[in-house]
């Protein structure tokens, strides 16, 4: 609804500006004032006109107020310092908004844009660990946000099946007699992680073993000539991926496709790409084949082939990005900040040599746990499975404390929703450029964390179940004028589509977490202050509760957070 109202406000501003013999850009937008006492929409137009009119923004704002025609949906328009602020007439607006909110509220019209978004892409040599989880959660939340904003989004996981880490596992199986099933761990990916650790240590410590034998395995697998070797490589990768997928699904993440890097060797894409680059005169040869990027102020050479003729991860990554370019209008990668050089190299190669669109990259800083918050055995990193188990355990203890009448069977599904929600929300609430230290007491706070927002949703569900009414059949009286608490809640509900649009345009999700918190606060304030059942405004307040429930659920869904009906 704010979109329609904003259009009316902008039209009235443009008309007023024209009367002052000035012009403004068509992409001019309004913003939300920091305080509702200052209005519902604010314009900074006076600053833009200051040069044209050679006057102070304060004077221009007053002149605009004198000539502006106030659209019917607004109660008044005021000059507040240099700003032109619009105050909505809530007696008209509230009914229009509440009638418009349905189960799909927040879904924006379709945009003609296909985005191929790659995230997670952890090496399949062990379980997902704390270093991966921010990539996964931010990438999945962003994909959900972009879909809600109308984009067509395909999420991909790039599977590194040809890397040295996988070859070390295969070496352990073939040459050291290690077996996956004999390793410690409840899940297959944990067992493979243990096998990798043992094989790697053996290679480092045993002088009788030759690390170059691992390179021989890589080259053999790349050639595809040994069916038995291919089977072992593929079995290791598939097995580890099955464990990784199980972890991802537990935290509400699913990828649309898993693209194996080996396919780009097998189908000839890598050879075709290298032939093109060589024909264009950009390949230099020494002991290895490489691209000299110094002309573009990048000192590090981009290696394409080893001295034994085998390709590198970076070479196959070029072919993979070309593949993604063919599948979408925008290629978007979620990468750790330690990949900045590699991303810059690939960007230059695509722009200057291949002359194709450059992949867009969002870099994130890493997440750490406070020292001593969790312990683990030597050689085993802190896995996402351990973090989730710990979150669910802590949530269970808190629920049991607050609801001693609940059985363990009743507590577990709620604790799963709260624990996973806490992790996802805590990680999503900071911009990816900021480092995160994961703090259990903040993440699992029932007063300030995600649980407080989930509780607002559960509270709304509980209230609606108390009444024997079909909420969809209720009508809003024509003479209803919302009081201040109702008005504040309507104002927050109205902002949701605009928050979705602005967040999607910026490709960031942390503003969604703030919106969830603000909406929950507004709902709780209304819930505590206003009687719903048995009041003279029971029907319209039940509608307000129901629309709050829908909006809270849809906002949390962007973050991959469940909205429990009971807590």
C-alpha positions in Angstrom: 0.0 0.0 0.0 2.9 2.4 0.7 3.8 2.1 -3.0 0.4 3.5 -4.1 0.5 6.2 -1.5 4.0 7.1 -2.2 3.1 7.6 -5.9 0.3 10.0 -4.9 2.7 11.9 -2.7 5.4 12.1 -5.4 2.8 13.3 -7.9 1.7 16.1 -5.6 5.4 17.1 -5.0 6.2 17.1 -8.7 3.2 19.3 -9.4 4.2 21.7 -6.6 7.8 21.8 -7.9 6.6 22.6 -11.4 4.7 25.6 -10.0 8.1 26.8 -8.8 9.5 26.5 -12.4 11.8 23.5 -11.4 12.1 19.9 -12.4 13.1 16.7 -10.6 14.2 13.3 -11.7 11.6 10.6 -12.4 13.3 8.1 -10.0 12.8 10.4 -7.0 11.7 8.5 -3.9 10.4 9.2 -0.4 11.6 7.8 2.9 10.3 6.8 6.3 10.8 9.4 9.0 12.7 8.1 12.1 9.7 9.1 14.3 6.0 8.7 13.4 5.4 12.1 15.1 7.2 13.5 12.0 4.8 11.9 9.6 4.6 8.6 7.6 6.5 9.6 4.5 9.2 12.3 4.2 10.6 14.1 1.2 14.1 15.6 1.0 13.2 17.5 -2.2 14.2 20.8 -0.7 17.8 19.8 -0.7 17.7 18.9 -4.4 16.1 22.2 -5.3 18.4 24.4 -3.2 20.9 25.0 -6.1 18.2 25.6 -8.7 16.3 28.2 -6.5 19.4 29.5 -4.7 17.5 29.3 -1.4 17.9 27.4 1.9 16.1 24.0 2.0 14.0 25.4 5.0 12.5 28.2 2.9 11.9 25.9 0.0 10.0 23.4 2.2 7.7 26.2 3.3 7.1 27.4 -0.2 6.2 23.9 -1.3 3.7 23.5 1.5 2.0 26.7 0.4 1.4 25.4 -3.1 1.1 21.6 -2.7 -2.3 19.9 -3.2 -2.8 17.4 -0.5 -4.0 14.0 -1.9 -7.1 12.6 -0.3 -5.4 9.7 1.4 -3.3 12.1 3.5 -4.6 14.0 6.6 -2.1 16.8 6.2 1.4 17.8 4.8 3.8 19.8 6.9 7.2 21.4 6.5 9.4 20.1 9.3 12.6 22.0 9.0 13.9 21.3 5.4 11.7 18.2 5.0 8.2 17.9 3.5 6.4 15.4 5.6 3.1 13.6 4.7 0.7 12.4 7.4 -1.6 9.5 6.4 -5.3 9.7 7.1 -5.6 6.4 9.0 -9.4 6.4 9.1 -9.3 5.7 5.3 -6.0 4.0 4.9 -6.3 1.4 7.6 -9.3 -0.3 6.0 -7.7 -0.3 2.6 -4.5 -1.8 3.9 -6.1 -4.6 6.0 -8.4 -5.6 3.2 -5.3 -6.0 0.9 -3.2 -8.2 3.2 -3.6 -11.8 2.2 -1.5 -15.0 2.7 1.0 -13.8 -0.1 1.4 -10.4 1.4 4.9 -9.0 0.5 5.1 -10.8 -2.8 6.0 -8.1 -5.4 5.1 -8.2 -9.1 7.3 -10.4 -11.4 10.5 -8.8 -12.6 12.0 -9.9 -15.9 15.3 -10.9 -14.4 16.9 -14.4 -13.9 19.5 -14.6 -11.2 21.9 -17.5 -10.7 22.9 -17.4 -7.1 25.8 -19.6 -5.9 26.2 -20.1 -2.2 27.8 -22.5 0.3 29.8 -24.7 -2.2 31.9 -26.2 0.6 34.4 -28.8 -0.3 32.9 -32.3 0.2 35.7 -33.5 2.4 33.8 -33.3 5.7 30.8 -31.7 7.4 29.8 -28.1 7.1 31.5 -26.1 9.9 31.2 -22.8 11.5 33.2 -21.1 8.7 30.6 -22.2 6.2 27.4 -21.4 8.0 27.3 -17.6 7.3 27.6 -18.2 3.6 24.8 -20.7 3.6 22.4 -18.7 5.8 23.0 -15.3 4.0 22.9 -16.9 0.6 19.6 -18.8 1.3 18.0 -15.7 2.9 19.0 -13.5 0.0 17.6 -16.0 -2.5 14.3 -16.0 -0.6 14.2 -12.2 -0.5 15.0 -11.9 -4.3 12.2 -14.4 -5.1 9.8 -12.4 -3.0 10.8 -9.2 -4.8 9.7 -10.8 -8.1 13.0 -12.1 -9.5 13.5 -15.6 -10.9 16.2 -17.1 -8.8 18.1 -20.4 -9.3 20.4 -21.4 -6.4 23.4 -23.5 -7.1 26.1 -25.4 -5.1 29.4 -25.8 -6.9 30.8 -29.2 -6.0 34.6 -29.5 -5.9 35.1 -33.1 -6.9 38.5 -32.7 -8.5 40.4 -30.9 -5.7 43.4 -32.1 -3.7 41.3 -32.6 -0.6 39.1 -35.2 -2.2 42.1 -36.9 -3.8 43.7 -37.2 -0.3 40.6 -39.1 0.9 40.7 -41.4 -2.2 44.5 -41.9 -1.5 43.6 -42.9 2.1 41.1 -45.4 0.8 43.2 -46.9 -2.0 46.7 -46.7 -0.6 46.3 -46.6 3.2 43.4 -49.1 3.5 41.2 -46.6 5.4 37.4 -47.3 5.3 34.7 -44.7 5.6 32.5 -46.9 7.7 35.2 -47.5 10.3 35.6 -43.8 11.2 34.0 -42.1 14.2 30.8 -40.1 13.8 27.1 -40.6 13.5 26.8 -39.0 10.0 28.6 -40.0 6.8 30.1 -36.5 6.3 31.7 -36.6 9.7 33.2 -40.0 9.0 34.7 -38.7 5.8 36.0 -35.7 7.6 37.8 -38.0 10.1 39.2 -40.1 7.2 40.5 -37.0 5.5 42.2 -35.8 8.7 43.9 -39.2 9.2 45.1 -39.5 5.6 46.4 -36.0 5.6 48.4 -36.5 8.8 49.8 -39.7 7.5 51.0 -38.0 4.3 52.6 -35.2 6.4 54.3 -37.5 8.9 55.2 -40.7 7.0 58.5 -40.1 5.0 57.8 -43.3 3.0 54.7 -41.8 1.4 55.1 -39.5 -1.6 52.6 -36.6 -1.7 53.0 -36.4 -5.4 51.1 -39.7 -5.6 48.0 -37.6 -4.8 48.7 -35.4 -7.8 48.8 -38.6 -9.9 45.3 -39.5 -8.7 44.0 -36.0 -9.6 45.4 -36.3 -13.1 44.0 -39.8 -13.5 40.5 -38.8 -12.3 40.6 -35.7 -14.6 41.4 -38.0 -17.6 38.4 -40.2 -16.7 40.2 -43.3 -18.0 40.0 -45.4 -14.9 36.4 -46.5 -14.2 37.2 -47.9 -10.7 39.0 -44.7 -9.7 36.1 -42.6 -11.0 33.8 -44.7 -8.9 35.7 -44.1 -5.7 36.0 -40.4 -6.2 32.3 -40.1 -7.0 31.2 -42.3 -4.1 33.2 -40.2 -1.7 31.8 -37.0 -3.0 28.2 -38.3 -3.2 28.4 -39.7 0.3 29.8 -36.5 1.8 27.2 -34.4 -0.1 24.4 -36.5 1.3 25.5 -35.6 4.9 25.9 -31.9 3.9 22.4 -31.8 2.4 21.0 -33.3 5.5 22.6 -30.5 7.6 21.4 -27.9 5.2 17.8 -29.2 5.1 17.7 -29.2 8.9 18.5 -25.4 8.9 15.8 -24.9 6.1 18.2 -24.7 3.1 17.7 -26.4 -0.2 19.6 -25.8 -3.5 18.0 -26.0 -6.9 21.0 -27.7 -8.4 24.4 -29.2 -7.6 27.0 -28.6 -10.4 30.1 -30.8 -10.3 33.3 -29.1 -11.5 34.3 -32.4 -13.2 31.5 -32.0 -15.7 33.3 -29.0 -17.3 36.4 -31.1 -18.0 34.3 -34.1 -19.2 32.1 -32.0 -21.6 35.0 -30.1 -23.1 34.1 -26.7 -21.7 37.5 -26.2 -20.1 39.4 -27.1 -23.3 37.2 -24.9 -25.5 37.6 -22.0 -23.1 41.4 -22.4 -23.0 41.6 -22.6 -26.8 39.6 -19.4 -27.1 41.9 -17.6 -24.6 45.0 -18.9 -26.4 43.6 -18.0 -29.9 43.1 -14.4 -28.5 46.8 -14.3 -27.5 46.4 -14.1 -23.8 48.1 -17.4 -22.7 51.7 -17.3 -21.6 53.7 -20.5 -21.1 56.6 -21.3 -18.8 56.5 -24.5 -16.8 52.8 -23.8 -16.5 50.2 -22.1 -18.7 49.0 -18.8 -17.2 47.4 -15.4 -18.0 49.6 -12.4 -17.2 47.2 -9.9 -15.6 49.8 -7.2 -14.9 48.4 -5.0 -17.7 45.2 -4.7 -15.6 47.2 -3.9 -12.4 47.0 -7.4 -11.0 50.4 -8.7 -10.2 49.5 -12.3 -9.4 49.4 -14.6 -12.5 46.3 -16.6 -13.2 47.5 -20.2 -13.6 45.5 -22.3 -16.1 47.4 -25.6 -16.3 50.0 -27.3 -14.2 53.3 -28.6 -15.7 51.7 -32.1 -16.0 48.9 -30.7 -18.1 46.1 -31.0 -15.6 43.8 -28.0 -14.9 43.3 -26.1 -11.7 40.3 -25.2 -9.7 40.6 -21.6 -11.0 40.5 -22.9 -14.6 37.4 -24.9 -14.0 35.8 -22.0 -12.1 36.1 -19.9 -15.3 34.2 -22.6 -17.2 31.6 -22.8 -14.5 31.0 -19.0 -14.5 30.6 -19.1 -18.2 28.0 -21.9 -17.7 26.2 -19.7 -15.2 26.3 -16.7 -17.5 24.4 -18.7 -20.1 21.7 -19.6 -17.5 20.9 -16.2 -16.1 20.9 -12.4 -16.6 22.8 -11.9 -13.3 25.4 -14.2 -11.8 25.7 -13.7 -8.1 28.4 -15.3 -5.9 28.5 -15.4 -2.1 32.2 -15.6 -1.1 34.3 -15.1 2.0 36.4 -12.0 2.1 39.6 -14.1 1.5 38.4 -14.7 -2.1 38.7 -11.0 -3.1 41.8 -11.5 -5.3 40.4 -14.5 -7.1 37.1 -12.7 -7.8 38.9 -9.7 -9.1 40.9 -11.9 -11.5 37.8 -13.6 -12.8 36.1 -10.3 -13.2 39.0 -8.9 -15.3 39.1 -12.1 -17.5 35.4 -12.0 -18.2 35.4 -8.3 -19.0 38.6 -7.9 -20.9 39.3 -11.3 -22.5 36.0 -13.1 -22.8 34.0 -9.9 -23.1 31.1 -11.3 -21.2 29.2 -10.0 -18.2 31.1 -10.0 -14.9 29.9 -12.1 -12.0 28.5 -10.0 -9.1 30.1 -10.9 -5.8 28.9 -10.3 -2.2 31.8 -10.8 0.3 31.2 -11.7 3.9 33.4 -11.6 6.9 33.8 -14.7 9.1 31.9 -15.9 12.1 33.6 -17.1 15.3 32.4 -18.6 18.5 33.7 -17.1 21.9 36.6 -19.2 23.2 35.4 -22.0 25.4 31.8 -21.8 24.4 32.0 -25.2 22.8 34.7 -27.9 23.0 35.7 -30.4 20.3 38.2 -33.2 19.9 41.6 -32.5 18.4 41.5 -32.6 14.6 37.8 -32.1 14.4 36.4 -28.6 13.8 33.2 -27.2 15.2 30.5 -28.5 12.8 27.2 -26.9 12.0 25.6 -30.1 13.3 27.2 -29.4 16.7 26.1 -25.8 16.7 22.5 -26.7 15.8 22.4 -29.5 18.5 23.7 -27.1 21.1 21.1 -24.4 20.1 18.2 -26.9 20.3 19.5 -28.3 23.6 19.6 -24.8 25.1 16.2 -23.9 23.7 14.7 -27.1 25.2 16.1 -26.2 28.6 14.6 -22.7 28.4 11.2 -24.0 27.2 11.1 -26.6 30.0 11.8 -23.9 32.5 9.0 -21.7 31.2 6.5 -24.5 30.5 7.1 -27.4 33.0 3.7 -28.9 32.0 5.1 -29.8 28.5 6.4 -33.3 27.8 9.8 -33.8 26.1 7.9 -34.9 23.0 6.1 -31.6 22.9 9.2 -29.6 23.6 11.5 -31.0 21.0 9.8 -29.7 17.8 9.4 -26.2 19.3 13.0 -26.2 20.5 14.1 -27.2 17.0 12.2 -24.2 15.5 13.5 -21.8 18.2 17.1 -23.1 18.1 17.5 -23.0 14.3 15.6 -19.7 14.2 18.0 -18.3 16.7 21.1 -19.3 14.6 19.7 -18.0 11.3 18.3 -14.7 12.7 21.5 -13.9 14.7 23.7 -14.5 11.6 21.3 -12.6 9.2 20.9 -9.5 11.4 24.4 -8.1 10.6 25.5 -6.8 7.2 27.8 -9.4 5.6 30.7 -6.9 5.7 30.8 -7.1 9.5 32.5 -9.7 11.5 30.2 -11.8 13.8 31.0 -13.3 17.2 28.2 -15.8 17.8 26.9 -15.3 21.4 24.5 -17.9 22.7 23.0 -15.6 25.4 22.0 -13.0 22.7 20.9 -15.5 20.0 18.6 -17.5 22.3 17.2 -14.6 24.3 13.5 -15.0 24.7 13.3 -11.2 25.4 15.5 -9.8 22.7 16.4 -12.4 20.2 14.5 -14.2 17.4 12.5 -16.2 20.0 10.8 -13.0 21.1 9.6 -12.5 17.5 8.5 -16.1 17.1 6.6 -15.7 20.5 4.7 -12.7 19.1 3.5 -14.9 16.2 2.6 -17.8 18.6 0.7 -15.3 20.8 -1.3 -14.1 17.8 -2.1 -17.7 16.8 -3.2 -18.6 20.4 -5.5 -15.6 20.6 -7.2 -16.4 17.2 -7.7 -20.0 18.3 -9.6 -18.8 21.4 -12.5 -17.3 19.3 -15.0 -19.4 17.4 -15.0 -17.1 14.4 -14.0 -17.3 10.7 -11.7 -14.3 10.5 -11.9 -14.1 6.7 -15.6 -13.5 7.0 -15.3 -10.5 9.3 -15.7 -6.9 8.0 -14.1 -3.7 9.1 -16.7 -1.0 10.0 -16.8 2.1 7.8 -16.8 4.3 10.9 -13.7 2.7 12.5 -10.9 5.1 13.3 -7.8 3.4 14.8 -6.4 4.6 18.1 -2.7 5.2 18.5 -1.7 1.6 19.2 -3.8 0.3 16.3 -2.4 3.1 14.1 1.2 2.2 15.0 0.5 -1.5 14.1 -1.1 -0.5 10.8 1.8 1.7 10.0 4.3 -1.2 10.5 2.2 -3.7 8.5 2.1 -1.2 5.6 5.9 -0.9 5.4 6.5 -4.6 4.6 6.4 -4.5 0.8 8.6 -1.5 0.6 11.2 -3.0 3.0 11.2 -6.1 0.7 11.8 -4.0 -2.4 14.5 -1.8 -0.8 16.3 -4.8 0.7 16.2 -6.7 -2.5 17.5 -3.8 -4.5 20.5 -3.5 -2.0 20.9 -7.3 -2.0 21.0 -7.3 1.8 18.8 -9.1 4.4 19.7 -7.4 7.7 17.0 -4.8 7.3 14.4 -7.6 7.2 15.6 -8.8 10.7 15.1 -5.2 12.0 11.6 -5.1 10.4 10.7 -8.4 12.1 11.8 -7.0 15.5 9.9 -3.7 14.9 6.7 -5.4 13.8 6.9 -7.8 16.8 7.4 -4.9 19.2 4.5 -3.0 17.6 2.2 -6.1 17.9 3.2 -6.8 21.5 2.5 -3.2 22.4 -0.9 -3.4 20.9 -1.6 -6.8 22.4 -0.8 -5.7 25.9 -2.6 -2.3 25.7 -5.8 -3.2 23.9 -8.5 -5.7 24.8 -9.4 -7.8 21.8 -11.9 -10.5 22.7 -15.0 -9.0 24.2 -14.2 -5.4 23.2 -16.6 -3.3 21.2 -14.0 -3.4 18.4 -13.5 -7.2 18.7 -13.9 -8.0 14.9 -11.5 -5.3 13.6 -9.0 -6.1 16.3 -9.1 -9.8 15.4 -8.5 -8.8 11.8 -5.5 -6.8 13.0 -4.1 -9.8 14.9 -4.6 -12.0 11.9 -2.9 -9.6 9.5 0.0 -9.3 11.9 0.3 -13.1 12.1 0.5 -13.3 8.3 3.0 -10.5 7.9 5.2 -11.8 10.8 5.2 -15.3 9.2 6.1 -14.0 5.7 8.8 -11.7 7.0 10.4 -14.5 9.1 10.1 -16.9 6.1 12.6 -14.6 4.2 15.1 -15.4 6.8 14.3 -19.1 6.7 12.9 -18.9 10.3 9.9 -20.9 11.3 6.9 -19.2 12.8 5.6 -21.5 15.6 1.9 -21.5 16.4 2.8 -22.6 20.0 5.7 -21.8 22.3 
